[in-house]
Amino acid sequence: MKWHPLGHTMLSELQQQRVWEGWLSAEIRANYFADLAGVYHRRQRWSTWLTLVASSGAAAAVLSKLPPEWGWAAPVLALATAALSLYSLVTQNQKSAMDSADLHHRWNKLANEYWRLWDSMYATEAADQLAKLEEVGEELSKVGTSFPAERRRLLRWQDHVERQHHLVAQA
């Protein structure tokens, strides 16, 4: 820890770098999990609608009007309905969407806490606060391991956050 000319303690350069990187990392992950929540919501919506359409009485009525050479359509539609139902059950997109949204919220909250710490690096409790934030980040990383690490999606959000902070730094 360094001493500020006004008598305050401040974070070392390494600690300041950890705050900056933690802030950016938390923002990237918050955006990533918000994006994933949207993906899972869309998947759930599509599978629900497709199951509804495939299992509806209207589909059965249409199939009953088809010529005999289309007799294979009814069993295929029944199998497709069962497959869609199984997909919805196995993938649990709704649960994944809710869990992703929760992780987005928690990473976003952590990013805001890092921002506050960045703004108060001369506070006497700054080093303790940094340690607590890093513990929260470790816990969130552990919780997030059940989700895919989609490299392209992560890199897109990293690029977005870095461009955003670059513009802020020049302003």
N, C-alpha and C positions, 0 to 999 in steps of 0.2 A: 504494500500500500504506500502511496505517496502522500506527501503533505502539500496542501494547497497554500499559496502565499497568504491567504486570509486565515490560516490556521485550521482549515477543514481537512479531514482526510479525504482522499479520493481513490478511486479504483486505479490499479496499475494499468499499464498499456495493454497487457495481456487480458486482464479482466474486462477492460473496455471493449476489446476485440470480441471477447466471449459474449458480452451483452449485445453488441451489434449483430454478430452471427446468430445468436439465439433469437433475436428479434426477427431477422430476415427468415430464418428457418421456420419459426412459428407461423409467420404470415404465409409462407409457401405451403406449409401443411394445412393451414386453415383453408386456403383456396382449393387445395387438392381434395380435401374431404368434402367441401361444399360441392365441388364438381362431381365427385363420386356419388354423393347423395342424389344429385339430379339424374345421374345415369341409372341408379337403382330405381328411383321413382318412375322414370320413363319405361324401364323394363317391366316393372310391375304393372303399370298402366296398360302397356301393350299386351302382356300375357293375360290380364284380366279381360280386356275387351275381346281378344281373339277367342278365349275360352267361352265367353258369353255368346259370341256370334256362332261359334261352332256347335255349341250345345243348345242353341235356341230352337224353338218350335218352328220358326220361320225357315231355318236351314233344313229341317226335316220336311217341311211342306214343299220346298223347292226340290229336294231330292226325290220326293214321291212323284213329282211331275216329269222327271227325267225319263228318256227312253230306256228300254231294257239294256242296251249295250253300255249304259252308264251305271249298271248295277254295282260296280266296284266302289262308287263314290260314297255310299252310305257307310260301309265298313271303314273306309279311309278317313272319313270325317269323324267317326267314333274313335278311331285310334288317335287321330290328331288331337281331339278333345282330351282324351286320357293322357296323351303325352304333354300337352300344355298344362294340365292339372298337376302332373308329376313334376314338371319343370318348376312351376310356382311353389310347390311344396319343398322341393330339394334346394332350390337357389335362395329361397327366403329373401327375395329382393326388398320386401317391405321392411323387414328387420334390419337388413344391411343399410337401407336408406336412412332409417332412424338412427342407427349407430354412427353412420357417417356424419349425419347432421349434428349429432352430439359431439363428435370429435372436432368437427368444424368449429362449433361454439367454444369448446375448451381450448383449442389451439389459438383461436382468435383472442380469447381472454388472456392467454399467456403472452401473445404478441403485444397486447396493450400493456401488460405488466412490464415487459421488457422496455417498451417505449417510455413508460413512466420512470423506470430505472435509468434509462439513457438520459432522461431529462434531469435526474437528480443524482448524478455520479459523485457529487461532493458530500452527500449525506453520510453521516457516521455509520448508518446501518446498511450502506450500499453493498458491501461484500457479503453480509449475511443474506440480504435480499437476493443477490445473484445466486448464491448456493441454493436457496429455496426454489427459485425459478428453474434452475437446472434439474432439481429433483422432480418438479412437476413435469418438465419436458421428458425426463426419463420414463416416468409413469405413463405419459400419453403415448410415447413411442412403443412401450410394451403393449398397451391396449390396441394400438393400431396395427400390430403384427398380423391380425386375422384378416386384414385387407390386402389386396394385391398391390405390389409396388410397380405401378405402370410407369416405366421410365419416361416415355414420351409425354405423358400427362404431367408428371413431376417437373420435367424440364421446361414445359410450357409455362407452368406457374412460377418456376424459378426465374425464367426470363422476364415474366410480367412484373414480379416483385422487384427484381433488380433494376428494370427500366423505371419503375415507379419511384424507387428511392434515388436513382440517379437524377431524375428530374427534380425531386425534392431538394437534393443536395445542391443543385445549381441555382435554385430559386432564391 
